[in-house]
Amino acid sequence: KKNGDYEKAFEDTRHTFSGFRYDFIGKNTFDDTPEEREKFYNNLFNEQGGFRFWLNTYDDMLFDQKANDQAYDFWKRQVRKRVKNPEKQELLAPEVAPHPWGTKRPSLEQRFYEVVDQDHVDIIDIGKHPIIEVTETGVRTDKGFIELDVLILATGFDSVTGSLAQLDIQSTRGGTIADHWKDRLQTSMGIAIPGFPNMFFLYGPQAPTAFSNGPSCTQFQAEFVEEAMRRVVKDGITRFEATDEAENDWVKRMNEKWDITLFPKAKSWYSGANIPGKRVEPLNWAGGMVEYTESLAKSLENNYQGWHTAKVGA
């Protein structure tokens, strides 16, 4: 509003990995000297903030372990400055990273570390001391019983696939979405599923979703659906359904993009690893927004090459 550049701002988001107005910077971590890296990291982390330290950084941060180690070392030092208790330092910013930095969602926080560093705040690592039971008056771990006035639950989110898998929508081939995903997660470009004609979903599995700016991702998908519907109405098409070939190709590309990153090294909701018994697999497209939107557009070329189409009476 201040600069009056709304149109440019929205246009910028079409040309970045994550759909934010900023992007990876076009060079790798060790292209800079240690002094240059420190200055660069400090600018991202302490001066600009937001997700810039995650998505406006060196190109190789999420792909190369040694590069990632440099980012973690800087992040660790920044957090430890804010936590005075040595035991809490090791819990919150361990000397050795428990997983590559950024392969779990970075927290956007203000004063979180200062708050938990207070003397009257305890931190319990339930990875080492799992919860045994919850009672009316508190929680028991293998360290003992912790009496509580209030217990706030923030666990068990079946992210990305959970809501769709619970819908009782029947496929033309028989079965629900959950049945279709019984052996693997599979969609066509994270927006449609074979056997479910004329049905689209936004900001869901196998789209950029958790690796993107949500409004940008949803907008680009909605624009694709609008364009697809405009064309099929013009062409008299009444049935528009993703092909099995397009779905298989997308799953293959999903895995290829995922496997070259550091994300597989983390036990994260990004891959469903937070739900006991849930199959661990990539849930989000890791190839970036530009390649994703190009794939959507290409699927409409050459007489709807990624789709089965039919007309009434045909």
Helices and strands as residue ranges (DSSP letters): H 6-12, G 13-15, G 29-31, H 34-42, I 43-48, H 52-55, H 65-82, H 86-92, H 112-116, E 131-134, E 138-141, E 144-147, H 162-165, H 177-180, G 209-211, H 214-234, E 239-242, H 244-259, G 263-265, G 269-271, H 289-298, H 301-304, E 307-310
